[in-house]
Amino acid sequence: LPDLTEERRKDLARLVKQEGEQSRVAVRNIRRDALSDLKEVRKEKLITEDDEHRAHHMIQEVTDKHIAAIDKVLEKKQQEIMEF
């Protein structure tokens, strides 16, 4: 197989970036759904306001952790593509 041209590597890097953005959006959508469910549980008075606040904080921490992991993989993959 011939080596990739510079133009093709840039196209592949752009595709990787798009996939990374779609992954971030998916994580944020999951967070939104979880927070919505949390508010419903709070409205039904099944949990206290403090519990809701703690759960909200935990959900945000998990979201941040996964977005950081996506960003790390994305950066590594883009560098890998551009090196060859």
DRENMIKOL-407859 format. One record per atom (N, C-alpha, C): residue number from 1; residue in three letters; atom name; y, x, z. Coordinates in Angstrom, 2 decimals. Atoms other than C-alpha are relative to their C-alpha. Example, Ala and Ser with C-alpha at 12.3 -4.5 7.8 and 13.67 -1.06 7.14 Angstrom:
+-------+------+-------+---------+---------+---------+
: numar : fimi : marfi :       v :       u :       w :
+-------+------+-------+---------+---------+---------+
:     1 :  ALA :     N :   -1.19 :    0.89 :    0.00 :
:     1 :  ALA :    CA :   -4.50 :   12.30 :    7.80 :
:     1 :  ALA :     C :    1.20 :    0.90 :    0.00 :
:     2 :  SER :     N :   -1.19 :   -0.82 :   -0.06 :
:     2 :  SER :    CA :   -1.06 :   13.67 :    7.14 :
:     2 :  SER :     C :    1.09 :   -0.77 :    0.73 :
+-------+------+-------+---------+---------+---------+
END
This chain:
+-------+------+-------+---------+---------+---------+
: numar : fimi : marfi :       v :       u :       w :
+-------+------+-------+---------+---------+---------+
:     1 :  LEU :     N :   -1.18 :    0.83 :    0.00 :
:     1 :  LEU :    CA :    0.00 :    0.00 :    0.00 :
:     1 :  LEU :     C :    1.25 :    0.88 :    0.00 :
:     2 :  PRO :     N :   -1.24 :   -0.80 :    0.01 :
:     2 :  PRO :    CA :    3.46 :    1.31 :   -0.81 :
:     2 :  PRO :     C :    0.82 :   -0.26 :    1.27 :
:     3 :  ASP :     N :   -0.89 :    0.16 :   -1.16 :
:     3 :  ASP :    CA :    5.99 :    1.87 :    1.95 :
:     3 :  ASP :     C :    0.99 :   -1.14 :   -0.25 :
:     4 :  LEU :     N :   -0.98 :    1.07 :    0.11 :
:     4 :  LEU :    CA :    8.41 :   -0.94 :    2.68 :
:     4 :  LEU :     C :    1.37 :    0.57 :   -0.37 :
:     5 :  THR :     N :   -1.36 :   -0.42 :    0.33 :
:     5 :  THR :    CA :   11.85 :   -0.69 :    1.17 :
:     5 :  THR :     C :    0.92 :   -0.34 :    1.16 :
:     6 :  GLU :     N :   -1.00 :    0.26 :   -1.05 :
:     6 :  GLU :    CA :   14.93 :   -0.68 :    3.38 :
:     6 :  GLU :     C :    0.38 :   -1.48 :    0.02 :
:     7 :  GLU :     N :   -0.37 :    1.41 :    0.11 :
:     7 :  GLU :    CA :   15.84 :   -4.15 :    2.11 :
:     7 :  GLU :     C :   -1.08 :   -0.91 :    0.60 :
:     8 :  ARG :     N :    1.10 :    0.81 :   -0.52 :
:     8 :  ARG :    CA :   12.41 :   -5.57 :    2.93 :
:     8 :  ARG :     C :   -0.11 :    0.14 :    1.51 :
:     9 :  ARG :     N :    0.04 :   -0.18 :   -1.45 :
:     9 :  ARG :    CA :   12.49 :   -4.05 :    6.42 :
:     9 :  ARG :     C :    1.09 :   -0.80 :    0.68 :
:    10 :  LYS :     N :   -1.10 :    0.80 :   -0.56 :
:    10 :  LYS :    CA :   15.87 :   -5.70 :    7.04 :
:    10 :  LYS :     C :   -0.35 :   -1.48 :   -0.02 :
:    11 :  ASP :     N :    0.43 :    1.40 :    0.08 :
:    11 :  ASP :    CA :   14.43 :   -9.03 :    5.86 :
:    11 :  ASP :     C :   -1.00 :   -0.32 :    1.10 :
:    12 :  LEU :     N :    1.01 :    0.22 :   -1.05 :
:    12 :  LEU :    CA :   11.47 :   -8.66 :    8.22 :
:    12 :  LEU :     C :    0.65 :    0.01 :    1.38 :
:    13 :  ALA :     N :   -0.71 :   -0.05 :   -1.28 :
:    13 :  ALA :    CA :   13.79 :   -7.71 :   11.10 :
:    13 :  ALA :     C :    0.76 :   -1.31 :    0.23 :
:    14 :  ARG :     N :   -0.72 :    1.27 :   -0.10 :
:    14 :  ARG :    CA :   15.85 :  -10.83 :   10.37 :
:    14 :  ARG :     C :   -0.97 :   -1.13 :    0.36 :
:    15 :  LEU :     N :    1.01 :    1.02 :   -0.32 :
:    15 :  LEU :    CA :   12.69 :  -12.96 :   10.44 :
:    15 :  LEU :     C :   -0.44 :    0.10 :    1.46 :
:    16 :  VAL :     N :    0.39 :   -0.21 :   -1.40 :
:    16 :  VAL :    CA :   11.69 :  -11.43 :   13.77 :
:    16 :  VAL :     C :    1.08 :   -0.56 :    0.93 :
:    17 :  LYS :     N :   -1.11 :    0.49 :   -0.81 :
:    17 :  LYS :    CA :   15.14 :  -12.24 :   15.14 :
:    17 :  LYS :     C :    0.00 :   -1.53 :    0.04 :
:    18 :  GLN :     N :    0.06 :    1.46 :    0.06 :
:    18 :  GLN :    CA :   14.81 :  -15.87 :   13.99 :
:    18 :  GLN :     C :   -1.14 :   -0.54 :    0.88 :
:    19 :  GLU :     N :    1.12 :    0.41 :   -0.83 :
:    19 :  GLU :    CA :   11.41 :  -16.17 :   15.65 :
:    19 :  GLU :     C :    0.33 :    0.16 :    1.48 :
:    20 :  GLY :     N :   -0.43 :   -0.22 :   -1.38 :
:    20 :  GLY :    CA :   12.85 :  -14.72 :   18.84 :
:    20 :  GLY :     C :    0.94 :   -1.10 :    0.47 :
:    21 :  GLU :     N :   -0.93 :    1.06 :   -0.36 :
:    21 :  GLU :    CA :   15.65 :  -17.27 :   18.81 :
:    21 :  GLU :     C :   -0.74 :   -1.33 :    0.19 :
:    22 :  GLN :     N :    0.80 :    1.23 :   -0.15 :
:    22 :  GLN :    CA :   13.15 :  -20.10 :   18.29 :
:    22 :  GLN :     C :   -0.78 :    0.02 :    1.31 :
:    23 :  SER :     N :    0.72 :   -0.12 :   -1.27 :
:    23 :  SER :    CA :   11.18 :  -18.80 :   21.26 :
:    23 :  SER :     C :    0.93 :   -0.26 :    1.17 :
:    24 :  ARG :     N :   -0.97 :    0.24 :   -1.07 :
:    24 :  ARG :    CA :   14.31 :  -18.74 :   23.44 :
:    24 :  ARG :     C :    0.35 :   -1.48 :    0.11 :
:    25 :  VAL :     N :   -0.31 :    1.43 :    0.01 :
:    25 :  VAL :    CA :   15.14 :  -22.31 :   22.39 :
:    25 :  VAL :     C :   -1.15 :   -0.79 :    0.62 :
:    26 :  ALA :     N :    1.16 :    0.69 :   -0.56 :
:    26 :  ALA :    CA :   11.60 :  -23.41 :   23.25 :
:    26 :  ALA :     C :   -0.02 :    0.13 :    1.52 :
:    27 :  VAL :     N :   -0.03 :   -0.22 :   -1.46 :
:    27 :  VAL :    CA :   11.90 :  -21.87 :   26.74 :
:    27 :  VAL :     C :    1.10 :   -0.86 :    0.63 :
:    28 :  ARG :     N :   -1.10 :    0.80 :   -0.54 :
:    28 :  ARG :    CA :   15.26 :  -23.56 :   27.26 :
:    28 :  ARG :     C :   -0.33 :   -1.49 :   -0.03 :
:    29 :  ASN :     N :    0.41 :    1.41 :    0.06 :
:    29 :  ASN :    CA :   13.81 :  -26.91 :   26.15 :
:    29 :  ASN :     C :   -0.97 :   -0.34 :    1.13 :
:    30 :  ILE :     N :    0.93 :    0.22 :   -1.12 :
:    30 :  ILE :    CA :   11.02 :  -26.55 :   28.69 :
:    30 :  ILE :     C :    0.78 :   -0.08 :    1.31 :
:    31 :  ARG :     N :   -0.84 :    0.03 :   -1.20 :
:    31 :  ARG :    CA :   13.63 :  -25.77 :   31.35 :
:    31 :  ARG :     C :    0.72 :   -1.34 :    0.11 :
:    32 :  ARG :     N :   -0.71 :    1.28 :    0.00 :
:    32 :  ARG :    CA :   15.63 :  -28.86 :   30.36 :
:    32 :  ARG :     C :   -0.92 :   -1.13 :    0.42 :
:    33 :  ASP :     N :    0.96 :    1.04 :   -0.37 :
:    33 :  ASP :    CA :   12.53 :  -31.06 :   30.61 :
:    33 :  ASP :     C :   -0.38 :    0.08 :    1.47 :
:    34 :  ALA :     N :    0.37 :   -0.17 :   -1.40 :
:    34 :  ALA :    CA :   11.59 :  -29.59 :   33.98 :
:    34 :  ALA :     C :    1.14 :   -0.46 :    0.92 :
:    35 :  LEU :     N :   -1.14 :    0.43 :   -0.81 :
:    35 :  LEU :    CA :   15.10 :  -30.15 :   35.35 :
:    35 :  LEU :     C :    0.17 :   -1.51 :   -0.05 :
:    36 :  SER :     N :   -0.07 :    1.45 :    0.13 :
:    36 :  SER :    CA :   15.07 :  -33.70 :   34.04 :
:    36 :  SER :     C :   -1.04 :   -0.68 :    0.89 :
:    37 :  ASP :     N :    1.05 :    0.53 :   -0.87 :
:    37 :  ASP :    CA :   11.76 :  -34.38 :   35.77 :
:    37 :  ASP :     C :    0.37 :    0.15 :    1.47 :
:    38 :  LEU :     N :   -0.41 :   -0.27 :   -1.37 :
:    38 :  LEU :    CA :   13.14 :  -32.83 :   38.93 :
:    38 :  LEU :     C :    1.05 :   -1.02 :    0.47 :
:    39 :  LYS :     N :   -1.02 :    0.99 :   -0.35 :
:    39 :  LYS :    CA :   16.15 :  -35.16 :   38.88 :
:    39 :  LYS :     C :   -0.61 :   -1.39 :    0.20 :
:    40 :  GLU :     N :    0.67 :    1.29 :   -0.16 :
:    40 :  GLU :    CA :   13.87 :  -38.17 :   38.42 :
:    40 :  GLU :     C :   -0.72 :   -0.08 :    1.34 :
:    41 :  VAL :     N :    0.70 :   -0.04 :   -1.28 :
:    41 :  VAL :    CA :   11.79 :  -37.15 :   41.42 :
:    41 :  VAL :     C :    1.01 :   -0.14 :    1.14 :
:    42 :  ARG :     N :   -1.05 :    0.10 :   -1.02 :
:    42 :  ARG :    CA :   15.00 :  -36.75 :   43.42 :
:    42 :  ARG :     C :    0.54 :   -1.42 :    0.09 :
:    43 :  LYS :     N :   -0.50 :    1.37 :    0.01 :
:    43 :  LYS :    CA :   16.21 :  -40.21 :   42.36 :
:    43 :  LYS :     C :   -0.96 :   -0.95 :    0.72 :
:    44 :  GLU :     N :    1.03 :    0.81 :   -0.66 :
:    44 :  GLU :    CA :   12.93 :  -41.67 :   43.60 :
:    44 :  GLU :     C :   -0.13 :    0.35 :    1.48 :
:    45 :  LYS :     N :   -0.04 :   -0.44 :   -1.40 :
:    45 :  LYS :    CA :   13.64 :  -39.92 :   46.92 :
:    45 :  LYS :     C :   -1.34 :    0.54 :    0.49 :
:    46 :  LEU :     N :    1.26 :   -0.63 :   -0.37 :
:    46 :  LEU :    CA :   10.33 :  -38.09 :   46.87 :
:    46 :  LEU :     C :    0.22 :    1.41 :    0.53 :
:    47 :  ILE :     N :   -0.35 :   -1.32 :   -0.52 :
:    47 :  ILE :    CA :   12.07 :  -34.78 :   47.61 :
:    47 :  ILE :     C :    1.43 :   -0.05 :    0.52 :
:    48 :  THR :     N :   -1.36 :   -0.06 :   -0.55 :
:    48 :  THR :    CA :   15.19 :  -33.81 :   49.51 :
:    48 :  THR :     C :    0.92 :    0.75 :   -0.96 :
:    49 :  GLU :     N :   -0.97 :   -0.71 :    0.82 :
:    49 :  GLU :    CA :   18.36 :  -32.42 :   48.00 :
:    49 :  GLU :     C :   -0.21 :    1.50 :    0.09 :
:    50 :  ASP :     N :    0.27 :   -1.43 :   -0.17 :
:    50 :  ASP :    CA :   17.53 :  -29.00 :   49.43 :
:    50 :  ASP :     C :   -1.20 :    0.43 :   -0.83 :
:    51 :  ASP :     N :    1.18 :   -0.30 :    0.81 :
:    51 :  ASP :    CA :   14.09 :  -29.09 :   47.79 :
:    51 :  ASP :     C :    0.36 :    0.03 :   -1.48 :
:    52 :  GLU :     N :   -0.44 :    0.04 :    1.40 :
:    52 :  GLU :    CA :   15.73 :  -30.04 :   44.50 :
:    52 :  GLU :     C :    0.76 :    1.28 :   -0.36 :
:    53 :  HIS :     N :   -0.78 :   -1.21 :    0.25 :
:    53 :  HIS :    CA :   18.15 :  -27.14 :   44.79 :
:    53 :  HIS :     C :   -0.90 :    1.23 :   -0.09 :
:    54 :  ARG :     N :    0.93 :   -1.13 :    0.02 :
:    54 :  ARG :    CA :   15.35 :  -24.66 :   45.58 :
:    54 :  ARG :     C :   -0.82 :   -0.01 :   -1.29 :
:    55 :  ALA :     N :    0.80 :    0.11 :    1.22 :
:    55 :  ALA :    CA :   13.25 :  -25.94 :   42.68 :
:    55 :  ALA :     C :    0.84 :    0.34 :   -1.23 :
:    56 :  HIS :     N :   -0.90 :   -0.31 :    1.11 :
:    56 :  HIS :    CA :   16.22 :  -25.74 :   40.33 :
:    56 :  HIS :     C :    0.18 :    1.51 :   -0.12 :
:    57 :  HIS :     N :   -0.17 :   -1.45 :   -0.02 :
:    57 :  HIS :    CA :   16.76 :  -22.12 :   41.37 :
:    57 :  HIS :     C :   -1.27 :    0.70 :   -0.51 :
:    58 :  MET :     N :    1.27 :   -0.59 :    0.43 :
:    58 :  MET :    CA :   13.06 :  -21.30 :   40.85 :
:    58 :  MET :     C :   -0.20 :   -0.17 :   -1.51 :
:    59 :  ILE :     N :    0.14 :    0.27 :    1.43 :
:    59 :  ILE :    CA :   13.04 :  -22.92 :   37.41 :
:    59 :  ILE :     C :    0.91 :    0.94 :   -0.79 :
:    60 :  GLN :     N :   -0.94 :   -0.89 :    0.68 :
:    60 :  GLN :    CA :   16.10 :  -20.89 :   36.42 :
:    60 :  GLN :     C :   -0.49 :    1.44 :    0.02 :
:    61 :  GLU :     N :    0.53 :   -1.36 :   -0.09 :
:    61 :  GLU :    CA :   14.50 :  -17.65 :   37.64 :
:    61 :  GLU :     C :   -1.13 :    0.21 :   -1.00 :
:    62 :  VAL :     N :    1.12 :   -0.10 :    0.95 :
:    62 :  VAL :    CA :   11.36 :  -18.30 :   35.59 :
:    62 :  VAL :     C :    0.53 :    0.02 :   -1.43 :
:    63 :  THR :     N :   -0.60 :    0.04 :    1.33 :
:    63 :  THR :    CA :   13.47 :  -19.16 :   32.56 :
:    63 :  THR :     C :    0.63 :    1.35 :   -0.34 :
:    64 :  ASP :     N :   -0.65 :   -1.30 :    0.23 :
:    64 :  ASP :    CA :   15.52 :  -15.97 :   32.90 :
:    64 :  ASP :     C :   -1.04 :    1.09 :   -0.24 :
:    65 :  LYS :     N :    1.07 :   -1.00 :    0.13 :
:    65 :  LYS :    CA :   12.34 :  -13.91 :   33.30 :
:    65 :  LYS :     C :   -0.63 :   -0.06 :   -1.39 :
:    66 :  HIS :     N :    0.64 :    0.14 :    1.30 :
:    66 :  HIS :    CA :   10.78 :  -15.30 :   30.14 :
:    66 :  HIS :     C :    0.95 :    0.32 :   -1.15 :
:    67 :  ILE :     N :   -0.97 :   -0.33 :    1.05 :
:    67 :  ILE :    CA :   13.95 :  -14.99 :   28.07 :
:    67 :  ILE :     C :    0.18 :    1.52 :   -0.06 :
:    68 :  ALA :     N :   -0.11 :   -1.47 :   -0.02 :
:    68 :  ALA :    CA :   14.26 :  -11.35 :   29.17 :
:    68 :  ALA :     C :   -1.22 :    0.63 :   -0.67 :
:    69 :  ALA :     N :    1.22 :   -0.52 :    0.62 :
:    69 :  ALA :    CA :   10.64 :  -10.75 :   28.13 :
:    69 :  ALA :     C :    0.05 :   -0.19 :   -1.52 :
:    70 :  ILE :     N :   -0.13 :    0.26 :    1.44 :
:    70 :  ILE :    CA :   11.30 :  -12.34 :   24.73 :
:    70 :  ILE :     C :    0.97 :    1.01 :   -0.62 :
:    71 :  ASP :     N :   -0.99 :   -0.94 :    0.52 :
:    71 :  ASP :    CA :   14.39 :  -10.17 :   24.26 :
:    71 :  ASP :     C :   -0.56 :    1.41 :   -0.09 :
:    72 :  LYS :     N :    0.59 :   -1.34 :   -0.01 :
:    72 :  LYS :    CA :   12.46 :   -7.03 :   25.18 :
:    72 :  LYS :     C :   -0.99 :    0.17 :   -1.16 :
:    73 :  VAL :     N :    0.97 :   -0.06 :    1.10 :
:    73 :  VAL :    CA :    9.64 :   -7.78 :   22.72 :
:    73 :  VAL :     C :    0.73 :   -0.02 :   -1.35 :
:    74 :  LEU :     N :   -0.77 :    0.10 :    1.24 :
:    74 :  LEU :    CA :   12.16 :   -8.72 :   20.04 :
:    74 :  LEU :     C :    0.65 :    1.34 :   -0.35 :
:    75 :  GLU :     N :   -0.65 :   -1.29 :    0.25 :
:    75 :  GLU :    CA :   14.09 :   -5.47 :   20.40 :
:    75 :  GLU :     C :   -1.02 :    1.06 :   -0.42 :
:    76 :  LYS :     N :    1.03 :   -0.98 :    0.32 :
:    76 :  LYS :    CA :   10.92 :   -3.39 :   20.37 :
:    76 :  LYS :     C :   -0.54 :   -0.21 :   -1.41 :
:    77 :  LYS :     N :    0.57 :    0.30 :    1.31 :
:    77 :  LYS :    CA :    9.57 :   -5.15 :   17.29 :
:    77 :  LYS :     C :    0.99 :    0.33 :   -1.11 :
:    78 :  GLN :     N :   -1.01 :   -0.33 :    1.02 :
:    78 :  GLN :    CA :   12.85 :   -4.78 :   15.38 :
:    78 :  GLN :     C :    0.09 :    1.52 :   -0.21 :
:    79 :  GLN :     N :   -0.03 :   -1.47 :    0.12 :
:    79 :  GLN :    CA :   12.92 :   -1.04 :   16.13 :
:    79 :  GLN :     C :   -1.24 :    0.49 :   -0.73 :
:    80 :  GLU :     N :    1.26 :   -0.39 :    0.63 :
:    80 :  GLU :    CA :    9.29 :   -0.74 :   15.10 :
:    80 :  GLU :     C :    0.04 :   -0.25 :   -1.51 :
:    81 :  ILE :     N :   -0.10 :    0.33 :    1.41 :
:    81 :  ILE :    CA :    9.97 :   -2.46 :   11.78 :
:    81 :  ILE :     C :    0.92 :    0.98 :   -0.73 :
:    82 :  MET :     N :   -0.99 :   -0.84 :    0.65 :
:    82 :  MET :    CA :   12.99 :   -0.31 :   11.00 :
:    82 :  MET :     C :   -0.42 :    1.47 :   -0.05 :
:    83 :  GLU :     N :    0.44 :   -1.38 :   -0.02 :
:    83 :  GLU :    CA :   11.19 :    2.97 :   11.81 :
:    83 :  GLU :     C :   -0.87 :    0.37 :   -1.19 :
:    84 :  PHE :     N :    0.96 :   -0.32 :    1.07 :
:    84 :  PHE :    CA :    8.56 :    2.75 :    9.10 :
:    84 :  PHE :     C :    0.64 :   -0.05 :   -1.30 :
+-------+------+-------+---------+---------+---------+
END
